[in-house]
Amino acid sequence: MLSGFEFVLVGLSAVAGGAANALAGGGTLITFPTLLAVGVPAVSANVTNTVALCQGYLGATLAQVDDVRTQTRRMWLTLPVGVVGGVVGGILLLHTGERVFRTLVPFLILLASGLLAAQDRLRGLLLRRAGHTRSTAAETWAVLPIGLAAVYGGYFGAGLSVIVLAVLGLLMDDTLTRLNALKQAIALAVNVAAACFFVFSGQVNWPVALVMAVGALVGGVAGGRLAGRVRPATLRLVVVLIGVAAGITYLIRS
């Protein structure tokens, strides 16, 4: 059982993570290492983090619902894959075991940090390819890499949005705004599927999850209001540095 101070620390990390997700992404790189730092076992920390932050993906999807509604075929193509991949990733996580997952933690955090750091370059690549025509057949092929990304998302989650957006941009011919909306819907499907599976796993630390859910909601609202005042690139750099520091720390300890 966490102390009162540790609950406050976890709640504040969720506020920061919610704000980071609203402004630049990468909130998991703040919340997950905090859960480990207060003594939550690695698998339980990952499961609890997924359940607690799930509503943030719903808010992001609703914010772009108009762009999502106009992509019915793509959603029928990708969302079921996202759901299945999220569940498969969750199953793999629960069968990995605490010791093995803790060994993988620093590498997963560093991978997610690298993806977040490369986000602007990937977005620039997508914009440069915006004039290239891709066929419906190419869109169908997107199912495979999105499925693999969904498995990763159900297993760990940080950096999922960056991976999915890169896949969509390379294989689908559309504006970045519409692809970003589809990405939000896919990420929502993956995380809701994984969270629903985790609810029955016995690994969710419910007191912590509830505190984090409230904190993430507050942080998301605050981040939305600060969107015009804070440079996302600056915040992203801070989150990346936190993630790299945490990853290196856990790598040394392991």
N, C-alpha and C positions, 0 to 999 in steps of 0.2 A: 504493500500500500504506500502510495506516495505521500510525502508530507505536504502541509499547506503551502510552503514555499515552492515546492516542486510543481504543485498544481498551478500556481501563479506563473511559474516559468514556462510550463507547457502551454498555458493559455496565451501568454504573450507571444510565444513562438508561433502559435496558430494565427494570431492577429497579424504578425509580420508575414507569415506564409500566405494568408489570404490576400493581404495587400500586394505582396509580390506577384501572386498569380494574376491579380487584376491589372497590374501595371506592366509586368514584363515576363511572368512565368517563373517556374523554378521554386515555388513555395515549398515543395517537398524537401528540397535541399536545406531548408531551415528547420522544418518540423521533425523530420525523421532523425537527424543527428541529435536533436534535443531530447527526443524520447529515449534514445540510447544512453544519453548522458545522465538521465535521471534514473536509469536502472531498469527500464522496460526491456525484456528480452527481444532480440532482433526480429524474430518472426512475428511476435505479438505486436511489436512497434510498427512493422510494415503493414500488418493487417489493420490495426487500429487507425493508422494514418490514412489508409485508403477509405475506410468507413467514415471517418470524421470529415474528410475534405471533399467527399463525394458531391455535396450540394453546390460546391463552387463550380463544378462542371455544368450543372444544371443552369445556374445563373448565366454562365458564359454562353450557353446555347440559346437560352431565351433572349439574350441581348441581340442575337443575330437570327432570330426565328424567321424573319421575312426571307432572308437568303437561303435558309435551310429548306423552307417549304417548296421552293421552286426547283429542288433537286431530288424529286421523288425517286426516279430510277436509280440514281446513285446511292440513295439511302437504302433502298431495297437490296442493292448490290453489296454494300459495305457494312451496314449496321449488324446484320446477322453474323457476319464474320467477326466483327468486333465483340459481340456478345460471347460467341463460342471461344474466341481467343482469350477473352478476359477470364472466363471460367477455367480454361485449360491452364493459364498462367497461375491462377489461384491454386489449382490442384497441385501443380508442380511446386509451388512455394510451400504448401503444407506437407509435401512429401520430401522436401529437401532436408529438413532437420535443422535444428538450431545451430549446431556447430558448423555445418557446411555453409549455411546462409550467412552466418557471421563472418566466415572467411571470404565470402563473395562481396560483402557489404562495401568495403573500400573501393573495389573495382567498379561496382555499380554506381556508387556516388561519383567517382571520377569520370565515368562514361557519361552520366547525366550532366555533369558540369561542363564537359567538353561539348556536348550537343547544344547546351544553352549558350555557350560562348560562340558557337558557330552559327547561331540562329540568324543573325543579320546577313551573313554571307550566303546562307541557304536561301533566304528571302530574296536577296539580290539575284541569285541564280535563277530563281523561279520567275522573277520579273523579266529577266533577259530572254527567257524562253517563252514568254507570254504570247509572242507572235507566231510561235510554231504550232502548226495544226496537228492534233493527235486524234486518232480515230476512236470510235466506240469500242472496237476490239482492244485497243490499248487500255481503255478504262476497265474493261473486264479483267485484264491481267493484273490490275491494281489489287485485286482480291488477295493474291498470294502474299505480297509484302505487307499489306495491311493486316492480314491474319497473323503474320510473324510479329509485327509491331504490337498487336493486341495481346499476344501471349506474353511479350515482354512487359506490357502495361499491367497485366494482371499479376505478374510476378513481382514487379518493383514499381513501375509507374513514372518515376521522374524522367523527363525528357521524351515522354510518349508523344506529346503534341508536336514537337519538332520533327520527329521521325515521320509521323503521319502526314504533316504538311509537305514535307519533302517528297514523299511518295506521290501524293495527289498532284503536286505541281509538275512532277516529271511525266506523269502519265495522263493527266486530264487537261484539256484545253479550256481555260476559263480565267476569270479575273482572280486576283489574290484574295479579294474580299470574300467572294463566294466560296473559294476553296478553304479559306480559313473558317467559314461558317460550317462547312461540311466536316472539317477537322474537329471542331468543337462537338458536333453531334457524335462522331465516331469515338472521341475520347470519353464522352458521357456514357455511351453504350458499354465501352470496355470497363470503366470504373464502376458503373452501377452493377454490371454483371458480377464483377469480382467482389464488390461489397456485399451483394446479396448472398453470394456463396460464403463469404467470410463470416456473415452474421451467425451462421450455424456451425462454425468451426470450433467454437470454444476458445478462440485465441484473441477475441476482441476485449480490450480493457475498457469496459463501458464507462466508468467514471471519467477516465482520461478522454475517451472519444467524445463524450458530451461536452466537456470543457473545451476541447479543441473545435468542435462544431460551432459553438457559440463564438469562440475567438475568430475562427475563419470567416464567419458571417460578418462580424464587426469589421475585420480587416478588409474583406472584399468591398464592403460599402465605402469604407474610408479610402481604399485604393481607387475606387471609381471616382470619388469626388476629387482626389488629388491627381487624376490622370493628366490634367492640363498644366499642372505645376511641377511635376517631377519628371525628369527625363528617363524614359524606360531603359535607355542604354546604360545610364549611370547605375540605376538600381540593379539591372541585370549583371553588371560587373561586380557589384557588391555580393550578390547571391552566388555568382560563380566563384568568387574568392572564398566565401564561406564554405561552399561545397568542396573546393580543392583542399582547403585547410582541414576540413573534417575527414575527407578521404585519405589524405596523407597521414593524419593522426591515427585513424583506425588501421591503416596499412602497417604503420610502425608497431602498433600495439599487438597486431596479429602475428 
